[in-house]
Amino acid sequence: MHYQLARGSIVLTLTLILNLCLALSQAYAHGKAEPLVPTPASLQRDMVFPNTADYLVLTADLHTHTVFSDGHVWPNVRVEEGLRDGLDILAITEHLEWQPHRADLPNPDRNRAYAIAQEAATDEPILVVPGVEITRELPTGHINAIFVEDANPLVQLDAGADDEAGMAARLDALPDWGSEREVNEYYVRTGLWAADAAVSAANGQGAFLFWNHPSWSEQAPDGKPPVSPQHQRWFSEKLLHGIEVVNGVSYSPESFQLAIDNDLALIGTSDVHDLIDWDYLPELGGHRPVTLVFATSAQMTAVRAALFAKRTAVWFQDTLLGRERELAPLVKASIVVTSAHYLPETTLVQVRLENRSSVPFQLQNLSNFGDQNNPGPVTLPALGTLTLELATGVRLAEISWPVRVVNAYTTPNTQLVITLSSPVADAE
């Protein structure tokens, strides 16, 4: 007992020291940068984004798993994690065909995980949407379908498509996942139902479909999405509506370019199977990847409409990925010039920037106004402020200067450029 108390005291002391160090590092790491709120970064878990002039900006994780497929938590845990993260939208997307817990959880109703999560979200500020993961080997890969009306018709068991020898050959061709034969055989037999039929059935329910982790190393050893004629047909026929450019800790610039070339929604997801806290360490300032949805309201119909309109962006490891039409309004709403004034008897204007989002923006001055404090890019802390001194040469009534947002990409190789401006309070 005494040992446990002593150990607990040591852990508590170390935690307090760590939080203090994090708070101090945030306050002083960037010169005159200051946090807007005193809470240490390690305790700021909510994902905060301002709305734009035209849309609500909603955070969504559209690819998660529970014990109803190959995850390791009950669906209500996913809801609780989402509430802790300040998530607006959550989709539970169980594998239809891959059911490794079948011996313990037969799962005859594929809508059950969603029903449990939806019940847990009752009267809570989070929208739970129904979804599934259509799971195939190449050339199809994995496809998520959300806003499904009924998951059960989207999985079909073909009990006699192969003889015993044929089944054995198919099972031998699978990677060694350490699963029971019955699990693997179920996966094979359900996978024999044509992927076109499953995709067509999901579209028949009005679902929004996106290609999961196209550059997953198990199916794309060279890191490039294996785009098949089937995928190209789905793109052209509008049967596939989005693509994951981020899955978990992996980013795919090739998938980003595919989205641009094929008019697909940009999607970023956690694809979480264990606990969010294990995978992303929010207590140390980490965060799950999310899709930012630009919607007219937080209602299901408006969220669905926004996704079909491709009004999305992705937040991943403190980097924004999206089309300029979404990113520019978001970043402009996030970075606000709250004051600008000249220092006495100088042509040096002191500018205070405020960040109203959870993204620590890296900004590069592209103007002819020399930054008197920073020789290179500066960091505007998440939910914090930063003071700059710009040399304008003459006193101006209003200043306007372009900046490159180093951690915001509108294509795989293009960073967002915006213009900041403000009247100057004491210009002559």
C-alpha positions as CSV (number, residue, x, y, z in Angstrom):
1,M,0.0,0.0,0.0
2,H,2.8,2.5,1.0
3,Y,4.6,1.6,-2.3
4,Q,1.4,2.3,-4.3
5,L,0.9,5.7,-2.6
6,A,4.5,6.7,-3.2
7,R,4.4,5.6,-6.8
8,G,1.1,7.5,-7.3
9,S,2.7,10.7,-5.8
10,I,5.7,10.4,-8.1
11,V,3.5,10.0,-11.2
12,L,1.4,13.0,-10.2
13,T,4.5,15.1,-9.6
14,L,6.0,14.2,-12.9
15,T,2.7,14.9,-14.7
16,L,2.5,18.4,-13.1
17,I,6.1,19.1,-14.1
18,L,5.4,17.9,-17.7
19,N,2.3,20.1,-17.9
20,L,4.2,23.1,-16.6
21,C,7.0,22.6,-19.0
22,L,4.5,22.3,-21.9
23,A,2.8,25.5,-20.8
24,L,6.1,27.4,-20.6
25,S,7.3,26.1,-23.9
26,Q,4.1,27.2,-25.6
27,A,4.4,30.7,-24.1
28,Y,8.0,31.3,-25.1
29,A,8.9,29.1,-28.0
30,H,8.0,31.7,-30.6
31,G,9.2,35.0,-29.1
32,K,6.2,37.0,-28.3
33,A,3.6,34.3,-28.9
34,E,1.1,33.8,-26.1
35,P,-1.7,31.3,-25.6
36,L,-5.2,32.7,-25.4
37,V,-6.1,30.3,-22.7
38,P,-3.9,29.3,-19.8
39,T,-4.6,25.5,-20.0
40,P,-1.5,23.6,-21.0
41,A,-1.5,22.2,-24.5
42,S,-1.5,18.7,-23.1
43,L,-5.0,19.3,-21.7
44,Q,-6.5,21.1,-24.7
45,R,-8.2,18.1,-26.4
46,D,-11.1,19.7,-28.1
47,M,-10.6,20.3,-31.9
48,V,-11.6,23.9,-32.5
49,F,-12.3,25.4,-35.9
50,P,-14.1,28.7,-36.6
51,N,-17.0,28.8,-39.0
52,T,-16.5,30.5,-42.3
53,A,-18.8,33.2,-43.7
54,D,-20.8,30.6,-45.6
55,Y,-20.6,27.3,-43.6
56,L,-20.3,25.6,-40.3
57,V,-17.0,23.8,-40.0
58,L,-17.6,20.4,-38.5
59,T,-15.0,17.8,-37.4
60,A,-15.7,14.3,-38.5
61,D,-14.1,10.9,-38.1
62,L,-15.8,8.7,-40.8
63,H,-13.9,5.5,-40.4
64,T,-13.8,3.7,-37.0
65,H,-14.2,0.1,-35.7
66,T,-15.5,-1.6,-32.6
67,V,-15.8,-5.3,-31.5
68,F,-18.6,-5.7,-34.0
69,S,-15.8,-6.2,-36.6
70,D,-12.1,-6.1,-35.8
71,G,-12.0,-3.3,-33.2
72,H,-11.4,-3.8,-29.5
73,V,-13.9,-1.5,-27.8
74,W,-17.7,-1.3,-27.4
75,P,-19.5,1.3,-29.6
76,N,-20.3,3.6,-26.7
77,V,-16.6,4.0,-26.1
78,R,-16.2,5.5,-29.6
79,V,-18.9,8.0,-28.7
80,E,-17.2,8.9,-25.4
81,E,-13.9,9.4,-27.2
82,G,-15.6,11.6,-29.8
83,L,-17.1,13.7,-27.1
84,R,-13.8,14.1,-25.3
85,D,-12.2,15.3,-28.6
86,G,-15.0,17.7,-29.4
87,L,-15.9,15.7,-32.5
88,D,-19.0,16.8,-34.3
89,I,-19.6,13.7,-36.5
90,L,-18.7,10.1,-35.9
91,A,-19.3,7.1,-38.2
92,I,-19.0,3.5,-37.0
93,T,-17.9,1.6,-40.1
94,E,-17.6,-2.1,-39.3
95,H,-16.2,-4.6,-41.9
96,L,-19.0,-6.5,-43.4
97,E,-16.9,-9.5,-44.5
98,W,-14.1,-9.5,-42.0
99,Q,-15.5,-10.7,-38.7
100,P,-12.7,-12.0,-36.5
101,H,-14.9,-12.1,-33.3
102,R,-17.6,-14.3,-34.8
103,A,-17.1,-17.0,-32.2
104,D,-17.9,-14.6,-29.4
105,L,-20.0,-12.1,-31.2
106,P,-22.1,-13.7,-34.0
107,N,-23.4,-10.3,-35.1
108,P,-26.5,-11.3,-37.1
109,D,-27.7,-7.7,-37.3
110,R,-25.1,-5.5,-39.0
111,N,-26.9,-2.3,-37.8
112,R,-26.3,-3.2,-34.2
113,A,-23.0,-1.3,-33.6
114,Y,-24.6,1.9,-35.0
115,A,-27.7,1.4,-32.9
116,I,-25.6,1.2,-29.7
117,A,-23.5,4.2,-30.6
118,Q,-26.6,6.2,-31.6
119,E,-28.2,5.4,-28.2
120,A,-25.0,6.4,-26.4
121,A,-25.1,9.8,-28.3
122,T,-28.6,10.6,-27.3
123,D,-28.8,14.2,-26.1
124,E,-25.1,14.6,-26.7
125,P,-23.5,17.2,-29.1
126,I,-22.3,14.6,-31.6
127,L,-23.9,13.2,-34.7
128,V,-23.5,9.5,-35.2
129,V,-24.0,8.4,-38.8
130,P,-24.5,4.8,-40.0
131,G,-21.8,3.2,-42.1
132,V,-20.1,0.0,-43.2
133,E,-16.8,-1.1,-44.7
134,I,-17.0,-3.2,-47.9
135,T,-13.9,-5.3,-47.7
136,R,-12.2,-7.0,-50.6
137,E,-8.8,-7.9,-51.8
138,L,-7.4,-6.2,-54.9
139,P,-8.4,-5.0,-57.4
140,T,-11.2,-3.6,-55.3
141,G,-9.7,-2.8,-51.9
142,H,-11.7,-1.4,-49.0
143,I,-14.7,0.9,-49.6
144,N,-16.5,2.8,-46.8
145,A,-20.2,3.5,-47.3
146,I,-21.9,6.0,-44.9
147,F,-25.5,7.1,-44.6
148,V,-26.6,3.5,-45.4
149,E,-30.2,2.8,-44.6
150,D,-29.7,-0.9,-43.8
151,A,-26.3,-2.6,-43.6
152,N,-27.7,-6.2,-43.8
153,P,-28.4,-6.3,-47.6
154,L,-24.8,-5.1,-48.2
155,V,-23.2,-8.5,-47.2
156,Q,-24.1,-11.7,-49.1
157,L,-22.8,-15.2,-48.1
158,D,-22.2,-17.5,-51.0
159,A,-22.3,-20.9,-49.4
160,G,-21.5,-23.0,-52.5
161,A,-19.5,-20.9,-54.9
162,D,-16.3,-23.0,-54.5
163,D,-15.6,-26.6,-53.9
164,E,-13.4,-27.7,-51.0
165,A,-10.2,-27.6,-53.1
166,G,-11.0,-24.2,-54.5
167,M,-11.8,-22.9,-51.0
168,A,-8.5,-24.3,-49.7
169,A,-6.6,-22.6,-52.5
170,R,-8.3,-19.2,-51.7
171,L,-7.5,-19.6,-48.0
172,D,-3.9,-20.4,-48.7
173,A,-3.6,-17.3,-50.8
174,L,-4.6,-15.1,-47.8
175,P,-1.9,-13.5,-45.6
176,D,-1.4,-15.2,-42.2
177,W,-3.7,-13.1,-40.0
178,G,-3.6,-15.6,-37.1
179,S,-7.4,-16.1,-37.4
180,E,-9.4,-19.3,-37.2
181,R,-10.3,-21.1,-40.4
182,E,-14.0,-20.3,-39.9
183,V,-13.3,-16.6,-39.8
184,N,-11.2,-16.7,-43.0
185,E,-13.7,-18.9,-44.8
186,Y,-16.5,-16.5,-44.0
187,Y,-14.3,-13.6,-45.3
188,V,-13.7,-15.5,-48.5
189,R,-17.3,-16.6,-49.1
190,T,-18.7,-13.1,-48.5
191,G,-16.0,-11.7,-50.6
192,L,-17.1,-13.8,-53.6
193,W,-20.2,-11.5,-53.9
194,A,-19.2,-9.1,-56.7
195,A,-17.8,-5.8,-55.4
196,D,-19.8,-4.1,-58.2
197,A,-23.0,-5.6,-56.7
198,A,-22.1,-4.3,-53.2
199,V,-21.1,-0.9,-54.4
200,S,-24.3,-0.7,-56.5
201,A,-26.4,-1.8,-53.5
202,A,-24.9,0.9,-51.3
203,N,-25.5,3.6,-53.9
204,G,-29.0,2.3,-54.1
205,Q,-29.5,3.3,-50.5
206,G,-28.2,6.8,-51.2
207,A,-24.9,6.1,-49.4
208,F,-21.7,8.2,-49.7
209,L,-18.8,5.9,-50.7
210,F,-15.1,6.5,-50.4
211,W,-12.0,4.5,-51.1
212,N,-10.1,3.6,-47.9
213,H,-6.3,3.8,-47.5
214,P,-5.5,3.3,-51.2
215,S,-1.8,3.4,-50.5
216,W,-1.9,0.9,-47.7
217,S,1.4,-1.1,-48.0
218,E,-0.3,-4.4,-47.8
219,Q,-2.2,-3.7,-51.0
220,A,0.2,-1.1,-52.5
221,P,3.8,-2.1,-51.7
222,D,5.1,0.9,-53.7
223,G,2.9,3.3,-51.8
224,K,0.9,4.2,-54.9
225,P,-2.8,3.6,-55.1
226,P,-3.5,0.6,-57.4
227,V,-6.1,2.3,-59.5
228,S,-7.9,-0.4,-61.5
229,P,-10.3,0.0,-64.5
230,Q,-13.0,-0.8,-61.9
231,H,-12.0,2.3,-59.8
232,Q,-11.9,4.5,-62.9
233,R,-15.4,3.4,-63.9
234,W,-16.7,4.0,-60.4
235,F,-15.1,7.5,-60.5
236,S,-16.6,8.3,-63.9
237,E,-20.0,6.9,-63.0
238,K,-20.1,8.8,-59.7
239,L,-20.4,5.5,-57.7
240,L,-17.4,6.4,-55.6
241,H,-17.5,9.9,-54.1
242,G,-14.4,10.3,-52.0
243,I,-11.0,9.0,-51.2
244,E,-8.9,8.8,-48.0
245,V,-5.8,11.0,-48.4
246,V,-5.1,10.3,-44.7
247,N,-5.6,7.1,-42.9
248,G,-4.3,6.9,-39.3
249,V,-0.7,8.0,-39.3
250,S,-0.3,7.7,-43.1
251,Y,-0.7,10.4,-45.7
252,S,-0.9,9.7,-49.5
253,P,0.0,12.6,-51.8
254,E,-1.0,10.3,-54.7
255,S,-4.5,10.0,-53.3
256,F,-4.6,13.7,-52.8
257,Q,-3.9,14.1,-56.5
258,L,-6.4,11.4,-57.4
259,A,-9.1,13.4,-55.6
260,I,-8.3,16.5,-57.5
261,D,-8.1,14.7,-60.9
262,N,-11.4,12.8,-60.4
263,D,-13.5,15.4,-58.4
264,L,-13.5,13.3,-55.2
265,A,-14.1,14.5,-51.7
266,L,-10.9,14.6,-49.6
267,I,-11.3,12.4,-46.5
268,G,-9.0,11.9,-43.5
269,T,-9.8,9.3,-40.8
270,S,-8.4,7.6,-37.8
271,D,-9.5,4.1,-38.8
272,V,-9.2,3.4,-35.1
273,H,-9.3,-0.1,-33.8
274,D,-7.9,0.3,-30.2
275,L,-8.3,3.4,-28.1
276,I,-7.8,6.9,-29.5
277,D,-5.7,7.7,-26.5
278,W,-3.3,4.8,-27.2
279,D,-2.9,5.7,-30.9
280,Y,-2.8,9.5,-30.9
281,L,-1.7,10.5,-27.3
282,P,-4.0,13.5,-26.9
283,E,-2.7,14.0,-23.4
284,L,0.6,15.0,-25.0
285,G,-1.0,17.3,-27.6
286,G,-1.6,14.7,-30.3
287,H,-4.9,14.5,-32.3
288,R,-6.7,12.0,-34.5
289,P,-6.9,12.9,-38.2
290,V,-10.3,14.3,-39.1
291,T,-12.3,15.4,-42.1
292,L,-13.5,19.0,-41.9
293,V,-17.0,19.2,-43.3
294,F,-18.3,22.6,-44.5
295,A,-22.0,22.3,-44.0
296,T,-25.0,24.6,-43.8
297,S,-26.1,22.9,-40.5
298,A,-25.1,20.1,-38.2
299,Q,-28.1,18.0,-39.3
300,M,-27.7,14.7,-41.0
301,T,-29.1,15.9,-44.4
302,A,-26.8,19.0,-44.4
303,V,-23.7,16.9,-43.6
304,R,-24.6,14.4,-46.3
305,A,-25.1,17.2,-48.8
306,A,-21.8,18.8,-48.0
307,L,-19.9,15.5,-48.5
308,F,-21.6,14.9,-51.9
309,A,-20.6,18.5,-52.8
310,K,-17.0,17.7,-51.9
311,R,-16.9,20.5,-49.3
312,T,-14.2,18.9,-47.2
313,A,-10.7,19.3,-46.0
314,V,-8.4,17.2,-43.8
315,W,-6.5,18.0,-40.6
316,F,-3.6,15.7,-40.1
317,Q,-0.6,16.2,-37.7
318,D,-1.2,19.9,-37.6
319,T,-1.3,20.2,-41.4
320,L,-4.4,21.2,-43.4
321,L,-5.0,19.5,-46.8
322,G,-7.8,20.7,-49.0
323,R,-8.9,22.6,-52.1
324,E,-8.3,26.4,-52.0
325,R,-12.1,27.1,-52.1
326,E,-12.4,25.5,-48.6
327,L,-9.0,26.2,-47.1
328,A,-8.7,29.9,-47.9
329,P,-12.0,30.9,-46.1
330,L,-11.1,28.6,-43.2
331,V,-7.6,30.0,-42.7
332,K,-8.8,33.6,-43.1
333,A,-11.5,32.9,-40.4
334,S,-8.8,31.4,-38.2
335,I,-6.1,34.1,-38.4
336,V,-7.4,37.5,-37.3
337,V,-5.4,40.7,-37.1
338,T,-6.7,42.1,-33.8
339,S,-4.6,45.3,-33.7
340,A,-2.0,47.2,-35.7
341,H,-0.2,50.4,-34.6
342,Y,3.1,52.2,-35.3
343,L,5.8,52.3,-32.6
344,P,6.4,56.0,-31.6
345,E,8.5,58.0,-34.1
346,T,9.1,54.9,-36.4
347,T,7.8,53.3,-39.5
348,L,7.6,50.0,-37.7
349,V,4.1,48.7,-37.3
350,Q,3.3,46.3,-34.5
351,V,0.7,43.7,-35.6
352,R,-1.0,41.3,-33.3
353,L,-2.4,38.1,-34.8
354,E,-4.9,35.9,-33.1
355,N,-5.5,32.2,-34.0
356,R,-9.0,31.0,-33.5
357,S,-8.3,27.4,-34.4
358,S,-6.5,24.3,-33.1
359,V,-4.0,24.5,-35.9
360,P,-0.6,26.0,-35.1
361,F,-0.1,27.9,-38.3
362,Q,3.4,28.3,-39.9
363,L,3.4,31.6,-41.7
364,Q,6.0,32.9,-44.2
365,N,6.0,36.6,-45.0
366,L,6.0,37.2,-48.7
367,S,5.8,41.0,-48.7
368,N,8.5,43.6,-48.9
369,F,7.8,44.6,-45.3
370,G,10.7,43.2,-43.3
371,D,9.9,41.3,-40.2
372,Q,12.0,42.8,-37.4
373,N,11.7,39.9,-35.1
374,N,11.9,36.8,-37.3
375,P,14.3,35.9,-40.1
376,G,12.1,33.1,-41.4
377,P,8.6,31.6,-41.0
378,V,6.9,32.2,-37.7
379,T,4.5,30.0,-35.8
380,L,1.1,31.3,-34.7
381,P,0.2,29.0,-31.8
382,A,-3.0,27.1,-31.8
383,L,-5.6,29.2,-30.0
384,G,-2.9,31.7,-29.3
385,T,-1.5,35.1,-30.4
386,L,1.7,36.3,-32.0
387,T,3.0,39.9,-32.3
388,L,5.0,41.0,-35.3
389,E,6.9,44.1,-36.2
390,L,6.9,45.0,-39.9
391,A,8.9,47.7,-41.5
392,T,6.7,49.6,-43.9
393,G,9.1,52.3,-44.9
394,V,6.4,55.0,-44.6
395,R,3.4,55.2,-42.4
396,L,0.4,53.7,-44.0
397,A,-3.3,54.1,-43.0
398,E,-3.8,50.4,-43.9
399,I,-1.3,47.6,-44.3
400,S,-1.8,44.5,-46.4
401,W,0.7,41.7,-46.9
402,P,0.7,38.2,-48.4
403,V,1.8,35.2,-46.4
404,R,2.4,31.6,-47.3
405,V,0.7,29.2,-44.9
406,V,3.5,26.6,-44.9
407,N,1.3,23.8,-43.3
408,A,-1.7,24.2,-45.5
409,Y,-1.7,22.4,-48.9
410,T,-4.2,23.0,-51.7
411,T,-2.5,20.3,-53.9
412,P,0.3,17.8,-52.9
413,N,2.9,20.4,-53.9
414,T,1.1,23.8,-53.4
415,Q,0.9,25.7,-50.2
416,L,-1.9,28.2,-49.5
417,V,-1.2,31.9,-49.9
418,I,-3.5,34.4,-48.3
419,T,-3.4,38.2,-47.7
420,L,-3.6,39.6,-44.2
421,S,-4.7,43.2,-43.8
422,S,-5.7,45.7,-41.2
423,P,-6.2,49.5,-40.7
424,V,-3.4,51.1,-38.7
425,A,-4.7,52.8,-35.6
426,D,-2.2,55.8,-35.4
427,A,-1.1,56.3,-39.0
428,E,-0.3,59.9,-39.9
